[in-house]
Amino acid sequence: MKYSEQSPNNFLVQTQTPAERTALIDFLRAHPEVPRDLPTQGEAIPTFHCIGLYWDPPGSFAKNTGIPVRYCKTDAPGAWVDAFPLNYDPRSLDDPFTRKKEKKVRGSLVGLKPDTEYLIQFGVPTSGGPEWKAQLIARTWSESFPVERVVRVASAESLTITQGGSPGRYVRYQGPAILDTKKSCDASVIINASHVIVSGLTCRGGKKYGILLEKGVHDVVIEDCDISDWGSSRGSGVLGAYGTNLQGGIHLLSGRAAGDREHEYKRIVIQRNVIHDPAFGTNDWSDKGPPNPDNGHPEGPHAISMCNTGGNHVIRYNRCFASEADPRKANKWFNDIIGGNTNASDKGFPGPDSDVYGNDFSHGMDDGIEAEGGGRNVRIWGNRLDWCAASFIATNVVHQGPTYIWRNVALRGKKKWAPAYKTERPYFHKTGDREGFGGGRRFVFHNTVLSSPDPESSTPLGAEHAADDVSDIVNGLYARNNLYMLSKPNQGTFFIDGPDNSMDYDLSSTSSWGKMPKNQEGNGILNRKPVFLSGHGTPESKGLYQLADNSPGKNAGQRIAGFNDVFDQSAPDLGAHEGGQPPMRFGPEADDSRRELGAIPAREKAPQAPQPEEVPEETSSPSSDVNRAPGLSH
């Protein structure tokens, strides 16, 4: 496979620390079979299962040139794995916070094991194959968080956390406990300290938010919490009472003014939470009257909201929903399910080097996942998205890139709820460049987009187009091996402009590929519907989306290193769920199973943060002062 079609941007890249360089030297001394004459260059920014890479190569290349990269575990030297190439972007871009020049090679390793050390080598493409030029060593995050102190939280109106741990040592605030402010405090939990774990709390009744992270905190884990009934009303409309825009069940308090310290928000892990039923819902796209904006754009709460942060976050295994699917009966829908701003920028949501995976998201009046802005090494995989309105996944814009979107499942979609708009449907992927921002690369692999009957219309519920440039133009879309069952058979699959796009090996149920650059989808399958195994391929399938052996798209995919290394027959299947693999799982329970989720190898249940007997414990007590942390006044 040729990987010469890639692109995007870079982040301020530092050389390795002295300790990292020493580790590399020691490793090379112990393993003479590994090339030792390569300089230590570039930067690696890890998460649990991925590593974002940055490098300035010798010489220059055409835009979207694939830069070879390979890796091996340091305990298995020489057992090289060829990864999907990194992307070369010749543009001279500034880091959005430091304004220093970003590196021109950017990209990610995916499907790695937690707490594992890797030797990584960068190369340049030549007619005879890769020529390796530089190397570094990096370790993925451990899923076990060291704890120096445990605070047992008692039920109260709210909890304000002002005491945290230190680098590598967390203070854990542990439930079970119910924190119900009854609208007496802005949030049930306010976190104003770093190196903190919040676990097992039920959060209700926040005046604005469920859990609020104050400006500049970092290294925070929020896990196993139940968050509901937060937010304030901005008035009523056709669908009932509407909430205030961007108030999140989990909310990072940042903005656009100088001194907001938004860039200090880093390494926020949000995992296995249930975030549901805000106090007030969101208007749909048809409700243009007061108190809504003139264009009728949805405004209301988010399940998770963060704006323009420094990134390196992980959002995984969460379930976000409204208990009533029909907002005309009880409107508790989100605006975007997760998102933020500023979308037309080099910042945005979720921030660089961030992962969103294994989540079960539903009931968004706008986008399911709004990953818009810089998009630098943003990775979105293995999520299930249901009942979205504008799009299931949005990348309008990706300024730096690359952004990776793979093995997600999109179910039902409906854009407007008024009777006059019975056939309005969302896009699977809302994309585009606008307001001078964009041009970064988007890689879209192995996603499944389904449709299902609508009892109120002959038009099925689901996505109307696979991808649509809803603004000026889109550059840098690279799509492979997707399965698109679209809601309108006579509509085009793509509505994409721009010279740097590449789409192939996709299946579409529509009669036209639509608007896209010439010479695309030469190996695509058009105007065919997939055949699923019995019990697979519906919203009720509960993780079953495999193709039958006689289905179009079976064994029809293109090999993509790192993203479809495991397949059961002659070639990868199209869509998210490869044949022969266990059921896909989403939400909090997905973290408990031995499975293959996207590119992540099957693994044991993630270990919980250790709480040995010698770890000091404290017990909080109820307090009438909701602005003071119960039990932590000393």
C-alpha positions as CSV (number, residue, x, y, z in Angstrom):
1,M,0.0,0.0,0.0
2,K,1.2,3.5,-0.8
3,Y,1.2,5.9,2.1
4,S,2.4,8.9,0.2
5,E,-1.0,10.6,0.7
6,Q,-1.0,12.2,4.2
7,S,-0.8,15.5,5.9
8,P,-1.0,18.0,8.8
9,N,0.8,19.8,11.5
10,N,3.0,19.9,14.5
11,F,3.3,20.8,18.1
12,L,6.1,22.5,19.9
13,V,8.6,19.6,20.1
14,Q,11.3,19.4,22.6
15,T,14.2,16.9,22.5
16,Q,14.1,14.1,25.1
17,T,14.8,14.7,28.7
18,P,18.3,13.7,30.1
19,A,16.7,10.7,31.8
20,E,15.1,9.6,28.5
21,R,18.4,10.0,26.6
22,T,20.2,8.0,29.3
23,A,17.6,5.2,29.1
24,L,18.1,5.1,25.3
25,I,21.9,4.9,25.7
26,D,21.7,2.2,28.3
27,F,19.3,0.2,26.1
28,L,21.5,0.5,23.0
29,R,24.6,-0.6,25.0
30,A,22.7,-3.7,26.1
31,H,21.4,-4.5,22.6
32,P,24.1,-4.3,20.0
33,E,21.8,-5.7,17.4
34,V,19.8,-2.4,17.3
35,P,21.3,0.4,15.2
36,R,23.1,2.8,17.5
37,D,24.3,5.4,15.1
38,L,20.9,7.1,14.9
39,P,20.6,10.4,16.7
40,T,18.0,10.9,19.4
41,Q,15.5,13.4,18.0
42,G,11.8,14.3,18.1
43,E,9.2,14.1,20.8
44,A,6.8,11.5,22.0
45,I,3.6,12.3,23.9
46,P,1.9,9.1,25.2
47,T,-1.4,8.0,26.5
48,F,-2.5,4.5,27.6
49,H,-2.7,3.1,24.1
50,C,-1.2,5.7,21.8
51,I,1.9,7.8,21.3
52,G,1.8,11.1,19.5
53,L,5.1,11.7,17.6
54,Y,6.8,14.8,16.3
55,W,9.9,15.2,14.2
56,D,11.7,17.5,11.8
57,P,13.3,15.3,9.1
58,P,16.3,16.1,7.0
59,G,15.3,17.7,3.8
60,S,11.8,18.5,2.6
61,F,9.0,16.5,1.0
62,A,5.7,17.1,-0.8
63,K,2.6,17.8,1.3
64,N,1.0,14.6,2.7
65,T,4.1,12.5,2.1
66,G,4.0,9.4,4.4
67,I,7.1,9.4,6.7
68,P,8.1,5.8,7.7
69,V,8.0,4.9,11.4
70,R,8.5,1.6,13.2
71,Y,8.7,0.5,16.8
72,C,9.5,-2.5,19.0
73,K,9.2,-3.1,22.7
74,T,12.5,-2.6,24.5
75,D,12.2,-6.0,26.0
76,A,11.9,-7.5,22.5
77,P,14.6,-5.5,20.6
78,G,14.6,-6.0,16.8
79,A,11.0,-7.3,16.7
80,W,10.0,-4.3,14.6
81,V,6.4,-3.4,13.9
82,D,5.8,-1.2,10.8
83,A,3.3,1.4,11.8
84,F,1.0,3.6,9.7
85,P,3.2,6.4,8.4
86,L,3.5,9.8,10.0
87,N,2.4,12.8,8.0
88,Y,4.6,15.5,6.5
89,D,3.2,19.0,6.4
90,P,5.4,21.6,4.8
91,R,3.4,24.6,6.2
92,S,5.1,26.9,8.7
93,L,2.7,26.7,11.6
94,D,3.0,28.1,15.1
95,D,2.1,26.3,18.3
96,P,-1.1,27.9,19.4
97,F,0.1,28.7,23.0
98,T,3.9,29.3,22.7
99,R,3.8,30.5,19.1
100,K,7.1,28.7,18.4
101,K,7.3,26.7,15.1
102,E,5.7,23.3,15.1
103,K,7.5,20.3,13.7
104,K,6.6,19.3,10.2
105,V,6.2,15.5,10.8
106,R,3.2,14.5,13.0
107,G,1.3,11.4,13.6
108,S,0.4,8.6,16.1
109,L,1.2,5.1,17.0
110,V,-2.0,3.3,18.0
111,G,-2.9,0.0,19.5
112,L,-0.1,0.0,22.1
113,K,-0.1,-1.7,25.5
114,P,-0.2,0.4,28.7
115,D,2.9,0.9,30.8
116,T,5.2,-0.5,28.1
117,E,8.4,1.0,26.9
118,Y,8.9,1.3,23.1
119,L,11.9,2.0,20.9
120,I,10.7,4.2,18.0
121,Q,12.6,5.0,14.8
122,F,11.8,7.7,12.2
123,G,12.8,7.3,8.6
124,V,12.6,9.0,5.2
125,P,11.1,7.4,2.1
126,T,13.4,6.3,-0.6
127,S,13.0,4.2,-3.8
128,G,14.7,1.3,-2.0
129,G,12.5,1.6,1.1
130,P,12.8,3.5,4.4
131,E,16.1,5.0,5.4
132,W,16.1,5.3,9.2
133,K,17.3,8.6,10.5
134,A,16.5,9.1,14.2
135,Q,15.1,7.2,17.2
136,L,13.8,7.7,20.7
137,I,12.4,5.7,23.6
138,A,8.9,6.3,25.1
139,R,6.7,4.6,27.6
140,T,2.9,4.5,27.5
141,W,0.9,5.5,30.6
142,S,0.2,3.0,33.3
143,E,-3.4,2.3,34.2
144,S,-2.6,2.1,37.8
145,F,-2.4,5.5,39.5
146,P,-0.2,5.7,42.6
147,V,-2.0,7.1,45.6
148,E,-0.4,8.9,48.5
149,R,-3.7,9.5,50.5
150,V,-7.3,8.5,50.3
151,V,-10.2,10.7,51.4
152,R,-13.4,8.9,52.1
153,V,-16.1,11.3,50.9
154,A,-19.3,11.6,53.0
155,S,-22.6,12.6,51.5
156,A,-23.2,16.4,51.5
157,E,-24.4,19.2,49.4
158,S,-21.1,19.6,47.6
159,L,-17.4,19.0,47.7
160,T,-14.7,21.5,47.0
161,I,-11.2,20.0,46.5
162,T,-8.3,22.3,47.3
163,Q,-5.7,19.7,48.2
164,G,-4.0,17.4,45.7
165,G,-1.0,15.2,45.4
166,S,2.3,15.7,43.7
167,P,3.7,14.5,40.4
168,G,3.2,10.7,40.2
169,R,1.3,10.6,43.5
170,Y,-2.5,11.3,43.6
171,V,-4.9,12.2,46.4
172,R,-8.0,10.0,45.9
173,Y,-11.4,11.3,46.8
174,Q,-13.4,8.1,47.1
175,G,-17.2,7.4,47.3
176,P,-19.8,6.0,47.4
177,A,-21.4,9.3,48.4
178,I,-24.3,11.5,47.1
179,L,-23.5,15.2,46.6
180,D,-26.8,17.0,45.8
181,T,-26.6,20.7,45.8
182,K,-30.3,21.3,45.1
183,K,-29.2,24.3,43.0
184,S,-27.4,25.9,46.0
185,C,-23.9,25.7,44.4
186,D,-22.5,26.0,40.9
187,A,-21.3,22.4,40.9
188,S,-21.6,19.2,43.0
189,V,-17.9,18.9,43.0
190,I,-15.4,21.7,42.4
191,I,-11.8,20.6,41.7
192,N,-9.2,23.3,42.4
193,A,-6.1,21.1,42.8
194,S,-4.0,18.9,40.6
195,H,-3.0,15.3,41.0
196,V,-6.4,14.3,42.1
197,I,-8.7,11.3,41.6
198,V,-12.4,11.6,42.1
199,S,-14.2,8.2,42.2
200,G,-17.6,6.7,42.9
201,L,-19.6,9.9,43.5
202,T,-23.2,10.6,42.7
203,C,-23.5,14.3,41.6
204,R,-26.8,16.0,41.3
205,G,-28.4,19.4,41.2
206,G,-25.4,21.6,40.3
207,K,-26.6,25.2,39.5
208,K,-24.4,25.2,36.4
209,Y,-22.2,22.1,36.3
210,G,-21.9,18.6,37.6
211,I,-18.2,18.4,38.2
212,L,-16.2,21.6,37.6
213,L,-12.5,21.8,37.1
214,E,-11.1,25.3,38.1
215,K,-8.7,27.1,35.9
216,G,-5.3,25.6,35.3
217,V,-5.7,22.2,37.1
218,H,-4.0,19.2,35.5
219,D,-3.4,15.5,36.1
220,V,-7.0,14.8,37.3
221,V,-8.9,11.5,37.0
222,I,-12.7,11.4,37.2
223,E,-14.1,7.9,37.2
224,D,-17.1,5.8,38.1
225,C,-19.3,8.8,38.9
226,D,-23.0,9.3,38.1
227,I,-23.8,12.9,37.1
228,S,-27.2,14.3,36.4
229,D,-29.6,17.3,36.9
230,W,-27.1,20.1,36.4
231,G,-27.5,23.4,34.6
232,S,-29.5,26.6,34.5
233,S,-32.4,27.5,32.2
234,R,-32.2,30.2,29.5
235,G,-36.0,30.1,28.7
236,S,-38.5,27.9,26.9
237,G,-39.3,27.1,23.3
238,V,-41.0,24.5,21.2
239,L,-39.3,21.6,22.9
240,G,-39.7,22.9,26.5
241,A,-37.2,24.5,28.8
242,Y,-33.7,25.0,27.4
243,G,-30.5,24.9,29.2
244,T,-27.6,27.4,29.1
245,N,-25.0,26.8,26.4
246,L,-21.8,24.8,27.1
247,Q,-22.6,24.0,30.8
248,G,-21.0,20.5,31.1
249,G,-21.8,17.6,33.3
250,I,-18.0,17.6,33.5
251,H,-16.7,21.1,32.7
252,L,-13.3,22.6,32.4
253,L,-13.6,26.3,33.3
254,S,-11.7,28.0,30.5
255,G,-12.4,30.8,28.0
256,R,-10.7,33.0,25.5
257,A,-9.4,36.0,27.6
258,A,-5.8,36.5,28.6
259,G,-5.0,34.8,31.9
260,D,-7.5,32.0,31.5
261,R,-4.7,29.5,31.9
262,E,-6.6,27.2,29.5
263,H,-3.3,25.8,28.2
264,E,-2.5,24.4,31.7
265,Y,-5.4,21.9,31.5
266,K,-3.5,18.7,30.7
267,R,-3.8,15.0,31.3
268,I,-7.5,14.9,32.4
269,V,-8.7,11.3,32.4
270,I,-12.5,10.9,32.3
271,Q,-13.5,7.2,32.5
272,R,-16.4,4.9,33.2
273,N,-18.8,7.7,34.2
274,V,-22.5,7.8,33.6
275,I,-23.5,11.4,32.6
276,H,-27.2,11.8,31.9
277,D,-30.4,13.9,32.1
278,P,-29.3,17.5,32.6
279,A,-31.8,19.7,34.3
280,F,-32.8,21.4,31.0
281,G,-32.5,20.4,27.4
282,T,-31.5,21.9,24.0
283,N,-33.4,23.5,21.1
284,D,-33.3,21.7,17.8
285,W,-32.3,23.3,14.4
286,S,-35.9,24.2,13.6
287,D,-36.6,26.4,16.7
288,K,-35.4,29.8,15.6
289,G,-37.5,32.0,17.9
290,P,-36.5,33.5,21.2
291,P,-34.6,32.6,23.3
292,N,-32.6,30.9,20.5
293,P,-30.1,32.4,18.0
294,D,-31.4,33.6,14.7
295,N,-30.0,30.7,12.8
296,G,-31.6,28.1,15.2
297,H,-28.3,26.6,16.1
298,P,-28.7,24.3,19.1
299,E,-27.7,25.8,22.5
300,G,-27.7,23.8,25.7
301,P,-25.7,21.7,28.0
302,H,-22.8,19.3,27.1
303,A,-22.1,16.0,28.9
304,I,-18.4,16.9,28.8
305,S,-17.3,20.5,27.9
306,M,-13.7,21.8,27.6
307,C,-12.4,24.7,25.5
308,N,-8.9,25.4,24.0
309,T,-7.0,23.2,26.5
310,G,-3.4,22.0,26.5
311,G,-4.7,18.5,25.7
312,N,-3.2,15.1,26.3
313,H,-6.6,14.0,27.7
314,V,-8.3,10.6,27.7
315,I,-12.1,10.3,27.5
316,R,-13.0,6.6,27.6
317,Y,-15.7,4.1,28.6
318,N,-18.3,6.7,29.5
319,R,-22.1,6.5,28.9
320,C,-23.9,9.8,28.2
321,F,-27.6,9.8,27.4
322,A,-31.1,11.3,28.0
323,S,-33.6,8.9,29.6
324,E,-36.4,9.9,27.1
325,A,-35.4,9.5,23.5
326,D,-38.2,11.8,22.2
327,P,-37.4,15.4,23.3
328,R,-41.0,16.4,22.6
329,K,-41.9,14.3,25.7
330,A,-39.0,15.2,28.0
331,N,-36.2,17.3,26.6
332,K,-33.0,16.4,28.4
333,W,-30.9,16.3,25.3
334,F,-27.4,17.7,25.0
335,N,-26.1,20.3,22.6
336,D,-23.0,18.5,21.5
337,I,-22.6,15.4,23.6
338,I,-19.0,16.2,24.1
339,G,-17.3,19.3,22.7
340,G,-16.2,22.8,23.4
341,N,-14.8,25.7,21.3
342,T,-13.2,27.5,19.6
343,N,-14.0,25.5,16.5
344,A,-12.5,27.7,13.8
345,S,-9.1,28.0,15.4
346,D,-5.8,26.2,16.0
347,K,-7.0,25.2,19.6
348,G,-10.5,23.8,20.2
349,F,-11.6,20.5,21.5
350,P,-10.4,18.1,22.9
351,G,-6.8,19.4,22.6
352,P,-3.7,17.8,21.1
353,D,-2.6,14.3,21.8
354,S,-6.0,13.3,23.2
355,D,-8.0,10.0,22.9
356,V,-11.8,9.4,22.9
357,Y,-12.7,5.7,22.8
358,G,-15.0,3.0,24.0
359,N,-17.8,5.5,24.9
360,D,-21.6,5.0,24.5
361,F,-22.9,8.5,23.5
362,S,-26.5,9.4,22.6
363,H,-29.0,12.3,22.4
364,G,-27.1,15.3,20.9
365,M,-29.1,18.1,19.2
366,D,-25.9,19.1,17.4
367,D,-22.8,16.8,17.1
368,G,-22.1,13.6,19.0
369,I,-18.3,14.2,19.2
370,E,-17.3,17.7,18.2
371,A,-13.6,17.4,17.7
372,E,-12.9,20.7,16.0
373,G,-10.0,23.1,16.1
374,G,-6.3,22.1,16.0
375,G,-6.9,18.4,15.8
376,R,-3.3,17.6,16.4
377,N,-2.9,13.9,17.1
378,V,-6.5,13.5,18.1
379,R,-7.7,9.9,18.1
380,I,-11.4,8.8,18.1
381,W,-12.2,5.1,18.0
382,G,-14.5,2.4,19.1
383,N,-17.4,4.6,20.1
384,R,-21.1,4.0,19.6
385,L,-23.1,7.1,18.7
386,D,-26.9,7.2,18.7
387,W,-29.5,9.9,18.2
388,C,-27.4,12.7,16.9
389,A,-28.7,15.7,14.9
390,A,-26.1,17.6,12.9
391,S,-23.4,15.0,12.7
392,F,-22.1,12.0,14.6
393,I,-18.5,13.1,14.5
394,A,-17.5,16.7,13.6
395,T,-14.1,18.0,12.5
396,N,-14.9,21.4,11.2
397,V,-12.0,22.3,11.3
398,V,-8.7,20.3,11.6
399,H,-6.1,23.0,11.4
400,Q,-2.9,21.1,12.3
401,G,-3.8,17.4,12.4
402,P,-3.7,14.6,12.0
403,T,-7.0,13.5,13.4
404,Y,-7.8,9.7,13.3
405,I,-11.4,8.4,13.3
406,W,-11.8,4.6,13.2
407,R,-14.0,1.7,14.1
408,N,-16.9,3.9,15.4
409,V,-20.6,2.8,15.0
410,A,-23.3,5.4,14.1
411,L,-26.9,4.4,14.6
412,R,-30.0,6.7,14.5
413,G,-30.0,10.4,13.6
414,K,-32.6,13.1,13.2
415,K,-31.9,16.8,12.8
416,K,-35.3,18.5,13.4
417,W,-38.3,17.4,15.4
418,A,-41.0,19.7,14.1
419,P,-43.6,17.9,11.9
420,A,-42.6,20.0,8.8
421,Y,-39.0,18.5,8.9
422,K,-39.7,14.7,9.1
423,T,-36.9,13.8,6.6
424,E,-34.1,16.0,8.0
425,R,-31.1,13.8,8.8
426,P,-27.5,14.5,10.0
427,Y,-24.1,13.7,8.4
428,F,-21.9,11.0,9.7
429,H,-18.9,13.2,9.4
430,K,-19.3,17.0,9.4
431,T,-16.1,18.5,8.1
432,G,-14.6,21.5,6.4
433,D,-12.1,24.4,6.6
434,R,-13.2,27.9,7.4
435,E,-12.2,31.4,8.6
436,G,-8.6,30.9,7.6
437,F,-8.2,27.7,9.6
438,G,-7.9,24.1,8.3
439,G,-5.7,22.0,6.0
440,G,-4.8,19.4,8.5
441,R,-5.2,15.7,7.7
442,R,-8.2,13.5,8.7
443,F,-7.9,9.7,8.6
444,V,-11.2,7.9,8.6
445,F,-11.0,4.1,8.7
446,H,-13.4,1.2,9.2
447,N,-16.5,3.1,10.5
448,T,-20.0,1.6,10.3
449,V,-23.0,3.9,9.6
450,L,-26.4,2.2,10.0
451,S,-30.0,3.3,9.3
452,S,-33.2,2.1,10.9
453,P,-36.9,2.6,10.2
454,D,-38.6,5.8,11.3
455,P,-42.2,5.3,12.5
456,E,-43.0,8.9,11.5
457,S,-41.5,9.0,8.0
458,S,-40.6,6.8,5.1
459,T,-37.0,8.2,5.3
460,P,-35.0,6.0,7.7
461,L,-33.2,7.3,10.7
462,G,-29.5,7.7,10.2
463,A,-27.0,9.7,8.3
464,E,-27.9,11.5,5.1
465,H,-24.3,11.8,3.8
466,A,-21.0,10.1,4.8
467,A,-19.2,13.5,4.8
468,D,-20.1,17.0,4.0
469,D,-18.0,20.2,3.8
470,V,-20.5,22.5,5.6
471,S,-18.3,25.6,5.4
472,D,-15.9,26.7,2.7
473,I,-14.0,23.7,1.6
474,V,-12.3,20.6,3.0
475,N,-8.8,19.5,2.4
476,G,-7.1,16.5,3.8
477,L,-9.8,13.8,4.1
478,Y,-8.3,10.3,3.7
479,A,-11.1,7.6,4.0
480,R,-10.8,3.9,3.7
481,N,-12.8,0.8,4.5
482,N,-15.9,2.5,5.7
483,L,-19.5,1.1,5.5
484,Y,-22.1,3.7,4.9
485,M,-25.8,2.7,5.0
486,L,-27.3,6.1,4.3
487,S,-30.9,7.3,4.8
488,K,-31.6,8.7,1.3
489,P,-30.8,6.3,-1.5
490,N,-30.7,9.0,-4.2
491,Q,-28.4,11.4,-2.4
492,G,-24.6,11.5,-3.0
493,T,-22.3,9.9,-0.5
494,F,-19.8,12.7,-0.2
495,F,-20.0,16.4,-0.6
496,I,-16.3,17.2,-0.5
497,D,-14.2,19.8,-2.2
498,G,-10.4,20.3,-2.1
499,P,-7.3,18.9,-3.8
500,D,-5.9,16.9,-0.9
501,N,-8.7,14.4,-0.4
502,S,-8.5,10.6,-1.0
503,M,-11.5,8.2,-0.7
504,D,-11.4,4.5,-1.6
505,Y,-12.5,1.0,-0.6
506,D,-15.7,2.3,1.0
507,L,-19.2,0.9,0.6
508,S,-22.2,3.2,0.1
509,S,-25.9,2.3,-0.1
510,T,-26.6,5.4,-2.3
511,S,-26.8,5.6,-6.0
512,S,-24.1,8.2,-6.3
513,W,-20.7,9.0,-4.8
514,G,-21.7,12.6,-5.0
515,K,-19.5,15.7,-5.0
516,M,-15.8,14.8,-4.6
517,P,-12.5,15.1,-6.4
518,K,-12.0,13.1,-9.6
519,N,-10.5,9.6,-9.6
520,Q,-11.8,8.6,-6.2
521,E,-13.4,5.4,-5.0
522,G,-11.9,3.3,-7.8
523,N,-12.3,0.2,-5.5
524,G,-15.4,1.4,-3.8
525,I,-18.7,-0.4,-3.7
526,L,-21.7,1.8,-4.8
527,N,-25.5,1.3,-4.5
528,R,-25.2,-1.9,-2.5
529,K,-26.5,-2.7,0.9
530,P,-24.5,-4.9,3.3
531,V,-25.8,-8.2,4.6
532,F,-25.2,-8.7,8.3
533,L,-25.1,-11.9,10.3
534,S,-28.3,-12.8,11.9
535,G,-29.0,-10.5,14.9
536,H,-26.3,-8.0,13.7
537,G,-26.5,-4.5,12.3
538,T,-29.4,-2.8,14.2
539,P,-29.6,-0.4,17.1
540,E,-30.7,-3.3,19.2
541,S,-27.7,-5.4,18.3
542,K,-25.7,-4.6,21.4
543,G,-22.3,-4.6,19.8
544,L,-22.9,-7.0,16.9
545,Y,-22.1,-5.5,13.5
546,Q,-20.4,-8.2,11.5
547,L,-21.0,-8.9,7.8
548,A,-22.2,-12.2,6.5
549,D,-19.9,-14.2,4.2
550,N,-22.1,-13.3,1.2
551,S,-22.2,-9.6,1.9
552,P,-20.8,-6.8,-0.2
553,G,-17.8,-5.5,1.7
554,K,-16.8,-8.9,3.1
555,N,-13.0,-9.3,2.6
556,A,-13.1,-6.1,0.5
557,G,-10.9,-3.8,2.6
558,Q,-7.5,-2.4,2.1
559,R,-4.7,-3.3,4.5
560,I,-3.8,-0.4,6.7
561,A,-0.9,-1.0,9.1
562,G,-1.8,-0.5,12.7
563,F,-5.5,-0.2,12.1
564,N,-6.6,-3.6,10.7
565,D,-3.7,-6.0,11.6
566,V,-6.2,-8.7,12.6
567,F,-8.7,-10.1,10.1
568,D,-10.3,-13.5,9.8
569,Q,-10.1,-14.3,6.1
570,S,-8.4,-13.1,3.0
571,A,-8.6,-9.4,3.6
572,P,-10.1,-7.0,6.1
573,D,-13.9,-6.5,6.1
574,L,-15.4,-3.1,5.6
575,G,-16.9,-1.4,8.7
576,A,-16.2,-1.3,12.4
577,H,-16.6,-5.0,13.4
578,E,-14.2,-7.4,11.8
579,G,-15.5,-11.0,11.3
580,G,-14.4,-13.5,13.9
581,Q,-13.9,-10.9,16.6
582,P,-15.8,-10.7,19.9
583,P,-18.8,-8.3,20.3
584,M,-17.9,-4.7,20.4
585,R,-18.5,-3.1,23.8
586,F,-19.2,0.4,24.9
587,G,-19.6,2.4,28.1
588,P,-18.4,1.6,31.6
589,E,-18.7,-2.2,31.2
590,A,-16.4,-2.1,28.1
591,D,-13.5,-1.7,30.5
592,D,-14.2,-5.0,32.2
593,S,-13.9,-7.5,29.3
594,R,-11.1,-9.2,27.5
595,R,-11.6,-8.0,23.9
596,E,-10.3,-6.4,20.8
597,L,-11.6,-2.8,20.5
598,G,-10.5,-1.2,17.3
599,A,-6.7,-1.5,17.2
600,I,-6.3,-2.2,20.9
601,P,-5.2,-5.8,21.6
602,A,-7.2,-7.9,24.0
603,R,-6.1,-7.3,27.5
604,E,-7.1,-7.9,31.1
605,K,-9.3,-5.6,33.1
606,A,-7.6,-2.3,33.8
607,P,-6.3,-2.3,37.3
608,Q,-7.8,0.2,39.7
609,A,-5.9,2.8,41.6
610,P,-4.1,1.0,44.4
611,Q,-5.3,1.6,47.9
612,P,-3.0,-0.4,50.2
613,E,-3.5,-0.5,53.9
614,E,-0.6,1.8,54.5
615,V,-2.1,4.6,52.4
616,P,-3.4,7.2,54.8
617,E,-7.2,7.7,54.8
618,E,-9.4,10.5,55.9
619,T,-13.2,10.8,56.1
620,S,-15.0,13.9,55.0
621,S,-18.1,15.1,56.8
622,P,-21.1,17.1,55.7
623,S,-20.6,20.9,55.8
624,S,-23.0,23.7,55.5
625,D,-20.3,25.7,53.8
626,V,-20.6,24.4,50.3
627,N,-17.5,26.4,49.2
628,R,-15.3,24.5,51.7
629,A,-14.1,20.9,51.2
630,P,-15.8,18.8,53.9
631,G,-13.2,17.4,56.2
632,L,-10.4,19.2,54.5
633,S,-10.2,22.5,56.3
634,H,-6.9,21.7,58.0
